[in-house]
Amino acid sequence: ADMYALADPRIPETLQEIRRKIPISLFSNMQLERILPALGIESGWFTHIIHAGMLMEPKPALEGFAKMVELSGVPAHEILYIGDEVGKDIRPAKAVGMASAKAPHDIGRVSGMP
């Protein structure tokens, strides 16, 4: 059995539908190399991925949010950041000028995390 499981099994299909319409990127405090494949999510679906170990400080530090804006090549206000935690996701995204939306708290949860 896989060590990880998605809160909603439709997430991979939904990500693929979204990426056909607009570029999507991923910013996580987790190391994703083993997690994404175990969840049926391909790293190639994302235009950019920022994860733990690539930054000096994890979320909610602004470094990763600013890096995502820089990598995207578009103004921050044209980026919609979706996160499930107000303190770690929504406030810092707004602080760098991104639009933001709060996902249900358990949507991004991965069971099996220590």
Buried (B, 14 or more C-beta within 10 A) or exposed (E): EEEBEBBEEEBBEEBEEEBEEEEBBBBBBBEBEEBBEBBBBEEEBBBBBBBEEEBEEBBBEBBBBBBBBEEBEEEBEEBEBBBBBBEBBBBBBBBBBBEBEEEEEEBBEBEEEE
